[in-house]
Amino acid sequence: MDKSGQCPAVHAAMHGHLDALIFLLQCDWSEYDGQLTKVEAMQQAMVASAATGHTNVCALKFVSRKSSDMFKM
């Protein structure tokens, strides 16, 4: 996370980098104190992409918490 508390997935969403966002969210995430969970990162990514007008990211549908079938377009 950066100094403002945003993880790489949020930055990818803010700048409309859908491929990078999907890649990052498909990775295994270990949970550490003070770090975002994958679910929190997905929520923040959707808010960030909507706020910056990246409808391609907003169209991403999260269908499951399992990384193997998490994303559908």
C-alpha positions in Angstrom: 0.0 0.0 0.0 1.1 3.5 -0.6 1.1 6.5 1.8 -2.5 7.2 1.1 -3.6 3.6 1.9 -4.2 2.5 -1.7 -3.0 -0.9 -2.9 -1.9 -1.6 -6.5 -5.3 -3.0 -7.4 -6.9 0.3 -6.5 -4.3 2.2 -8.6 -5.0 -0.1 -11.6 -8.7 0.6 -11.3 -8.3 4.3 -10.9 -6.3 4.4 -14.2 -8.5 2.0 -16.1 -6.0 -0.9 -16.3 -8.5 -3.7 -16.4 -5.9 -6.5 -17.3 -3.6 -5.4 -14.5 -6.6 -5.3 -12.0 -7.7 -8.8 -13.0 -4.2 -10.1 -12.7 -3.7 -8.6 -9.2 -7.0 -9.9 -7.9 -6.4 -13.4 -9.2 -3.2 -13.6 -7.1 -3.2 -15.2 -3.7 -3.4 -12.6 -1.0 -2.0 -13.2 2.5 -3.7 -11.2 5.2 -1.5 -9.0 7.4 -2.5 -6.6 10.1 -3.3 -3.2 8.6 -3.4 -4.5 5.0 -6.5 -4.7 2.8 -8.2 -8.0 2.3 -9.0 -9.0 -1.3 -12.7 -8.2 -0.8 -11.9 -4.7 0.6 -9.5 -4.1 -2.3 -12.2 -5.1 -4.8 -14.7 -2.7 -3.2 -12.2 0.1 -3.2 -11.3 -0.6 -6.8 -14.9 -0.4 -7.9 -15.4 2.9 -6.1 -12.1 4.3 -7.5 -13.0 3.3 -11.1 -16.4 4.8 -10.9 -15.1 8.0 -9.5 -12.6 8.3 -12.3 -15.1 7.3 -15.1 -13.5 4.0 -16.1 -16.6 2.2 -17.1 -14.6 -0.8 -18.4 -13.5 -1.5 -14.9 -17.0 -0.9 -13.5 -18.4 -3.5 -15.9 -16.3 -6.2 -14.3 -18.5 -8.5 -12.3 -17.3 -10.4 -9.3 -19.1 -13.7 -9.2 -17.2 -15.6 -6.6 -14.5 -15.4 -3.9 -12.7 -18.3 -5.5 -9.8 -17.0 -7.6 -10.4 -19.6 -10.3 -13.8 -18.2 -11.2 -13.7 -14.7 -9.7 -14.2 -12.6 -12.7 -16.7 -12.5 -15.6 -17.2 -9.9 -18.2 
